[in-house]
């Protein structure tokens, strides 16, 4: 009988461990889908759909333009970006995730690479690449973006290429002031940019 109890105890421990791993795997997929959905919505100027992916008290900081606090301020920022339409290209691919999840606490941190193709027919064509260091939180059973911080590594004219330098970062959005100053002062390529890591080792 004692041996049976011990076997049951070990089986319960194994079951608990498997359940925790399964939950973490599910969380990983959900966070990847969340971030990818953000990129797809931004691609097509679906600003309200993108904003709805954020927690109510989330923050957004992109390309050194300052910090916007709260979902509605994120929405306002996004609506100040160029509208999608004919001749507009605004692709923001979300790549190379490194995600660390605390499933029990319902929090996570993720590092991503965003590759951008931006342009307007007859006006401009540019390449861009940025590092995201984001935070996520489970809200009412769904993962939401709690902090989105994009560090622009390079922004360059398509026709010139990066061997001739980069485009200086736009430090402000016309008609919209940030809620807080940028958390890091920097310039993009050809200056070296290293976004802070949320992890020391994987």
N, C-alpha and C positions, 0 to 999 in steps of 0.2 A: 504493500500500500504506500509506504514511504517513497519507494522508487517511482510509483505512478504519479504521486503528487509532485515530485521533483521534475519529472518529464513534462507534466502539465505546466509547471511554472516556466520551464525553459521554452515551451511552445508558445506560451503567452508573451514572453519576452521577445521571441522571434516575430510573432505577429505584430506586436507593438512597433518593433523596429521596421518591419516591412510597411506598415501603415504610414509611419513617419516618412520613409523614403518615397512612398507613393504620393503622399501629399506634397512633398517638396518637388517631385517631378511634375505634378500637375501645376504647381505654382510657377515653375520655370516656364512651362508652355504658355500659361496665361500671361505672364509678364512679357515674354517674347511677342505674343500676339498683340498685346497692348501697345508696345513700342512700335511694332510694324504698322499697326493701324494708324498710329499718330503720323508716321511717315506718309502713308497712302492718302490720308486726309489732307495733309499739307500739300502734297503733290497737286491736288485738284482744287485747292482753295476752299476746302470744306471746313472753314474756320470754326463754326459752331460745333461740328462733330469732333474736331480736334480738341477744342476747349473742354468738352464734356468728358474727356478722358482724364481730366485732372481732378484731384481732391479739392474740396471747397477752399482749403487754406494753402493750396499749393503755391510754389514760386516758379517763375520762369526767368532765365537769364541767358541771353544769346549774344555771342560775338562782342562782349564787352559793353553792351548797351544799357546796363543797369538791371536791377531786379524788379520784377513785377509780382505783386503779392496778392494772392487770391484768384480763384477761378475766373471771376468776372474781369479782373485786370488782365489775366492771360487772354481771355476772349477779346478784350479791347486791343491788346497788342496784335493779335493775329489778324483782326479786321483792318489793321493799318498796313498790312502787307498787300502787294499788288493782287488784284482780282484775277482769277483764272479765266481764260477765254482763248479765242483764236490767236495763234501766234505766240502764246505764252508757254514757256517751259519752266517748270519749278520742281523737278524731281528731287526728292530727299530720301535716298536709300539708307536703310538702317541695317548695319552690318557688324559682324565680329563681336557678339556679346560676351561679356564676362560678368556673370551675375552671382551674387551671394545673397542667399535667402534665409531669413529666420521665420520659418513657417508658423511656429508657435506664437511669435509676437506679431505676425502679420506685417512684417517690414522686409524690405530688400534694397540692395544697392546694385547698380549696373553700370558698366562702362561699354560704350558703343562707338562705332565709327560711322559717321554719316557722309555719304558721297553724294555730291549735288551737281546737277546740270541745270543751270539757270539761264534763261534768255528770253528775248522778245524779238519777234520777226522784224528784220530790217533795222534793229536798234543795237542789240548786244547779245553776246554769247559768252558764258563764263563757266569755268569749273570751280567747284568748291569742295572742301573736305574739312570735317570738324570731328572733334572728340566730345562725346557726351559723357558726363558723370551725373547719373540720375539716381533718385531715390523713389521708392514705391511704397504704398501702404494699402492694406486690405481694408476697404470701406464697405460695410454692409454686405460682406461676402464677395466683393469684387475688387480686384486690384486696380488701383488708380495711381497716376503719376503724382507724387508728392513734391518732387523737386526736379526740374529739368534745367540742366546747365550745359549749354553748347559752347565749347572753346573752339573758335575758328582757327584751323591750322594754316589753311591756304585758300585764297580766293584769287583767281587769275583769269585774264582774258583768254578765250579759246584760241584766237588767231595768233596771239603772241606766245602762248605757252609759259610754263613756269621758269624756263631758263632765262627769261627776260624780266623776272620779278613778279610781284603780285599787286593786287588792288588793295589799297588801304581800307581798313575796316570803317564802316559807317557807324558812327558813335551814337547816333540818335535816330528816333523815328519822328517824322514831321507830325506835329500836333499831339504828341503823347509823351509825357515825361514819366520816367521810371519812379517807383516808390522808394527805391534805395539805390545808392551808388554801386557801381560794379564791385564784385568781391575780389577781382584780380585785374590789374592794369597790364595790358600787353598789346603787342602788334603782331599781326600774322606774318606768314612767309613773305619775304626772305628772313625775317627774324625768327629765331627758334622758339617754338611754343611747346611746353610740356604741361598738359592738364594734370592736376593733382590726382593721384590714384586713391581709390577708396580701399585698396587692399595692398598688403605687402607681398603676399604670395598666394597662389591659388590652392 
